[in-house]
Amino acid sequence: SKLWFGAKPSYPPASFDLVCDTGELYLKSLVRDGKPPIDVLIVDAEDGSAPPASMRTLDFWTNTVLPTLNANPVIGVNVIGSEVDVANLVQTLEMVFSKHSKVLVVSPPSKANVSDRHKLIFVVPSTNDDFDCHDDLTHHKLFLARDALRGCVDLPQAWEEQVRIAIRERFVVVDGKLTT
């Protein structure tokens, strides 16, 4: 995250810690050390198959991740793998977070010049079973619009369109609400 996103630790009053360690060890340390729950979790990928197999299991998400999160977390997972790998991770995330969150899979824009093995999976809080829907503004409710993406990805406008496509593919609008 330092190299690709320019991330730096923040200082009071913000509470953002940049940790350079394996995600699994870091999350286990949060529980072990009694740290406060976290609001945002980003699982990044380098290359090969990501996240590692150990971080794609129901046990990992239920027993390692879930105890570290607040009640309404936002999770982003950079996935590199086959369609089956992505589908299995989505199924796992939906099993763990289905009561209070929605899972969304975003394919990279063609302009990003990455293989089709790359996907971004977002787990976003939902206070009820439906998201309010206002036509094109739906992706804004998920905080995945161009302005929010700027500085995090190359080609934020292209990524924003990919988010819109993912929402249309994943959800159906019924009576002004997005439902699965």
Salt bridges, closest charged atoms under 4 A:
GLU24 OE2 - LYS28 NZ 3.69
ASP33 OD1 - ARG32 NE 3.02
ASP85 OD1 - ARG56 NH1 3.72
GLU94 OE2 - ARG170 NH2 2.16
ASP132 OD1 - LYS177 NZ 2.51
ASP147 OD1 - ARG150 NH2 3.12
GLU160 OE2 - HIS139 NE2 3.00
GLU160 OE1 - ARG146 NH2 2.80
GLU161 OE2 - ARG168 NH2 3.59
